[in-house]
Every structure is written in structure tokens, then in C-alpha cells.
Amino acid sequence: MTTRIDTRFAELKKQGRSAFVTYVMAGDPDLTTSLNIVKALPKAGADVIELGIPFTDPMADGPSIQAAGLRALKVGMTLKKTLELVRDFRKDDNVTPLVLMGYYNPIYIYGVDKFLADAKTSGVDGLIIVDLPPEEDDELCIPALKAGLNFIRLATPTTDDKRLPAVLANTSGFVYYVSIAGITGAAAADANAVGEAVARIKRHTKLPICVGFGIRTPEAARAIAEKADGSVVGTALVDALKNSLDAEGRATAKTVNAVAELTAALAQGVKGAKQAAE
């Protein structure tokens, strides 16, 4: 079964360019603004959208994304409302791939079977669940694949050749390579080191490889796009959103545009990599 993610990467491969993947937190800073931001992302140049599921204990996230999750929780964002947001987004956009990224706890509480059925009908294409290793594939990964969702796995600088086959075994859609050892937004990605890592992972899989963590500028996005099948930007977009809020942390007239404008600039960086690689 082909998902929107598979279709999008096949299209981009034909165009000879890398994907631009954006990450935002569902419900940040409020449900209406969050939906407007997600709707604005494809128009601004996002090829794939990752939508964070707010969670109280996000161990892989740096301070910016943690704060975004807390802002969303404060206005009452839940996993159920996250799925409703996806459903609302799908009313106008049936082609942009959308991936939910988060932790297993909210899904476990929701109920795996119910969650997978609801995710599928709302228009989710894939899942990135940070705290479920391959050893736990029966919990969610295998059921997700059976439900027709991609299960996207993280590989890191410490994932060696011995570990990679286990990480890749049930992965689909794309592989998310974490370019730095540490939390999101902590350091800048090194394009040369990333190039070597991507080449190494490609020896083990035919899946596209997208690189995230540590990409904040159009120049950095372009450098990574020359080495990988996609660049993922999250913290920089979340920071742009935060900097647009008022003193009480509420959305302003600038909020949606702040995220859309940075998305457009970063997308230009990624798309500029096509010429550089030719």
C-alpha cells in the first residue's frame, strides 16, 4: 500500500530534489492558530509536515519544543484534539503527507487499536514515536504498519552497523537521521559528518533518509539537502512562533506569518540544493 509519504518522496526523486520537512507542535499556542499554521506550511514550501503530540515528559526535546508542548497542554490540547486538527487540515489538503511525532504514553492511554483507526480516518500518514525501540515493535509499530500507516524510525550518530538492521527492520516511509547526539535545538548539524552517515545508512536501506536536529537557517538546510533526501526543521520554527506571541504567550496578528515566512526562506534553501547537486 502506498501512503502520501511514499508518493511525495517518489515525486521529489523525479524532480531531483530533497524534501523539506517541517515540525510544529499541535495546539501551540492555541488550537485555531495551530490549525492556521499547519494550513500555511504547504503553501510556504513544506513537503512533509511533522505534528508534535503535546506530552508532559518529552525527553528527546530541547527547551523550545518542551515549552511549545507546555503551551499546548495549557490550552487543553490532547491527542484526540490533535487528530481533530489533522481532520480539519485534510478538508482542504488531501496530498501533503502528515506525520505525528511524539511519545508512546498518550497513545497507550488512548488505546492502540482505537488510536490507529482514528489516526487513519483523520488523515495521518505516519508515526514517529521517539521512545519505542525496535524491541517493542509488537506494541505499536507492527499494528501501525498493518493499519496502513508508515512507522518512521530514528537513527542517530551512535546507531552502529550492528544496530542499524534492527532499527530499519520494520521502518517505512523514511528514516529520520538525528544529526547530533543530544536533544533538539542544541547544536548545529555538520553537513560533512551527515553526508558520511547518510551514505552508511543507505548501504542498509532503500528508504529516503531525512536529517533533523540542528538545522536552523536556509544555508544549513541547503547544505543538508545536498547530502540527504530531506531536511527537517523544528526548533527554529517553534522559536519563530514563540517570538511572535504577546507577553501572556498568546497568538498575535504576526504569529502565523512568522512561521510561514521562515518556512518559505528555509524551503528556498532546500530547493536551492537541487542546482548545487546537478
C-alpha positions in Angstrom: 0.0 0.0 0.0 1.3 3.4 -1.0 1.0 6.3 1.5 1.1 10.0 0.8 4.7 9.9 2.2 5.8 7.3 -0.4 4.1 9.3 -3.2 5.7 12.6 -2.1 9.2 11.1 -2.0 8.7 9.4 -5.4 7.7 12.8 -6.9 10.6 14.6 -5.3 13.0 12.0 -6.6 11.7 12.5 -10.1 12.3 16.3 -9.6 15.8 15.6 -8.4 15.4 17.5 -5.2 15.4 16.9 -1.4 12.3 17.2 0.8 11.7 20.0 3.2 10.1 18.6 6.4 8.6 21.0 8.9 7.8 20.3 12.6 5.3 22.2 14.7 3.6 21.4 18.0 -0.1 20.6 17.7 -2.1 23.2 19.7 0.7 25.7 20.1 -0.2 28.5 21.1 -3.9 27.6 20.7 -6.0 25.3 18.6 -7.2 27.8 16.0 -3.8 29.4 15.4 -2.1 26.0 15.3 -4.5 24.8 12.6 -3.9 28.0 10.6 -0.1 27.5 10.9 -0.4 23.8 9.7 -2.5 25.0 6.7 0.0 27.7 5.9 3.0 25.3 5.8 2.5 23.6 2.4 1.8 26.9 0.7 5.1 28.2 2.2 7.0 25.2 0.8 6.8 22.4 3.3 6.8 19.0 1.5 6.0 16.9 4.6 4.6 18.1 8.0 5.5 16.6 11.3 3.0 17.5 14.0 4.1 17.1 17.6 1.8 15.4 20.1 2.0 17.5 23.3 3.3 15.4 26.3 4.3 16.3 29.8 7.6 14.5 29.8 9.3 14.9 26.3 12.7 13.5 27.0 14.2 14.0 23.5 13.0 17.6 23.1 15.1 20.7 23.9 13.8 23.7 25.8 12.0 25.3 22.8 9.9 22.3 21.9 9.3 21.4 25.6 7.9 24.9 26.1 5.7 24.6 23.0 4.3 21.4 24.4 3.5 23.1 27.7 1.8 26.0 25.9 -0.3 23.5 24.0 -1.2 21.5 27.2 -2.1 24.7 29.0 -4.8 25.5 26.4 -6.2 22.0 26.8 -4.6 20.2 23.8 -5.0 16.4 23.8 -4.2 13.6 21.4 -7.9 13.5 20.5 -7.8 17.2 19.6 -4.6 16.6 17.7 -6.4 14.1 15.5 -9.3 16.6 15.0 -6.7 19.2 13.9 -5.5 16.7 11.3 -9.1 16.0 10.2 -9.7 19.8 9.8 -6.4 20.2 7.8 -7.5 17.4 5.4 -10.7 19.2 4.4 -8.5 21.5 2.2 -5.4 19.4 1.7 -5.5 15.8 0.7 -2.0 15.5 -0.6 0.6 16.8 1.9 2.0 14.0 4.0 1.4 14.4 7.7 3.3 12.6 10.4 2.5 12.6 14.1 5.6 12.8 16.3 5.7 12.1 20.0 5.8 9.6 22.8 4.0 6.3 23.4 2.3 7.2 26.7 -0.6 9.3 25.2 -1.2 6.6 22.6 -1.2 3.8 25.1 -3.7 5.7 27.3 -5.9 6.4 24.2 -5.7 2.7 23.3 -3.6 1.5 20.4 -6.3 0.0 18.2 -8.6 2.9 18.7 -5.8 5.4 18.1 -4.7 3.7 14.8 -8.2 3.6 13.5 -8.8 7.2 14.4 -5.4 8.3 13.0 -6.1 6.6 9.7 -9.6 8.1 9.3 -8.4 11.6 10.3 -5.7 11.5 7.6 -2.5 10.8 9.4 0.1 9.1 7.2 2.9 8.1 9.6 4.2 8.0 13.1 7.5 8.8 14.8 7.3 7.6 18.3 10.6 8.5 20.0 10.6 6.2 23.0 9.6 2.9 21.4 12.8 0.9 20.4 12.6 -1.9 17.8 12.4 -4.5 20.6 8.9 -3.1 21.3 7.7 -3.4 17.7 4.7 -5.5 18.6 3.3 -2.7 20.8 2.6 -0.1 18.0 4.9 -0.5 15.0 3.6 -3.7 13.6 -0.1 -2.8 14.2 0.6 0.7 12.6 2.0 -0.9 9.5 -1.0 -3.3 9.3 -3.3 -0.3 9.6 -1.6 1.3 6.5 0.5 3.9 8.4 4.2 4.4 7.9 6.3 3.8 11.0 9.3 6.1 10.8 12.3 5.2 12.9 15.1 7.4 14.3 18.8 6.6 13.6 21.5 8.6 15.5 25.3 9.1 15.3 25.5 6.2 17.9 23.5 3.7 15.8 26.3 1.5 14.5 26.2 -1.1 11.7 25.4 -3.8 14.1 22.3 -2.0 15.4 21.1 -0.5 12.1 19.4 -3.6 10.7 17.2 -3.8 13.9 16.3 -0.1 13.6 15.4 -0.5 9.9 13.6 -3.8 10.1 10.0 -2.5 10.2 10.7 1.1 9.3 8.8 2.6 6.3 8.2 6.0 4.7 11.6 7.4 5.5 14.4 7.1 8.0 14.8 10.1 10.4 18.6 10.6 11.0 19.3 12.6 14.1 22.3 14.6 13.1 23.7 15.3 16.6 23.9 13.3 19.8 21.6 15.2 22.2 18.3 17.0 22.4 16.5 19.0 19.7 17.8 22.5 19.0 21.1 22.0 20.9 23.8 22.4 18.3 24.3 22.9 14.5 24.4 19.9 12.2 27.8 19.2 10.4 27.0 18.6 6.7 30.1 16.6 6.1 29.5 14.2 9.0 25.9 14.0 7.9 26.9 13.1 4.4 29.0 10.2 5.7 26.3 9.0 8.0 23.6 9.1 5.2 25.9 7.1 2.9 26.4 4.5 5.6 22.7 4.1 6.3 21.9 3.9 2.6 24.1 0.8 2.4 21.4 -0.8 4.6 18.1 0.6 3.2 16.5 2.0 0.0 14.2 4.3 2.1 14.7 8.1 1.8 16.8 9.5 4.7 15.8 12.8 6.2 18.1 14.7 8.6 16.9 16.6 11.6 18.1 18.3 14.8 20.5 21.3 14.4 19.1 22.9 11.1 18.1 26.5 11.7 19.0 28.6 8.7 18.3 28.4 4.9 22.1 27.8 4.4 22.2 24.9 6.8 19.0 23.4 5.2 20.6 23.7 1.8 23.9 22.1 3.0 22.0 19.1 4.5 19.7 18.9 1.4 22.7 18.3 -0.7 23.6 15.2 1.4 20.2 13.7 2.2 16.8 13.1 0.9 15.2 15.6 3.2 15.9 18.3 5.8 13.8 18.5 9.0 13.4 21.9 10.8 11.5 22.1 14.1 13.1 24.2 16.8 13.7 27.3 14.5 10.0 27.3 13.5 8.9 26.9 17.1 11.2 29.7 18.1 9.7 32.0 15.4 6.3 31.2 16.7 7.2 31.9 20.3 8.9 35.2 19.4 5.6 36.4 17.8 3.5 35.9 20.9 2.4 38.6 23.3 3.6 39.0 26.9 1.0 36.4 28.1 2.1 33.9 25.5 -1.0 34.4 23.3 -1.0 34.5 19.5 -0.8 37.9 17.8 -1.6 39.0 14.2 2.0 38.2 13.4 2.1 34.5 14.6 1.0 32.6 11.5 3.1 34.8 9.2 6.2 34.5 11.4 6.2 30.7 10.9 5.2 30.8 7.2 7.9 33.4 6.3 10.7 31.3 8.0 9.3 28.2 6.3 9.4 29.9 2.9 13.0 31.0 3.5 14.1 27.6 4.6 12.2 25.9 1.7 14.2 28.2 -0.7 17.4 26.9 0.9 16.4 23.3 0.4 15.2 23.9 -3.2 18.4 25.7 -3.9 20.3 22.5 -3.2 18.9 20.9 -6.4 21.0 23.2 -8.6 24.1 22.7 -6.5 23.9 18.9 -6.8 23.5 19.0 -10.6 
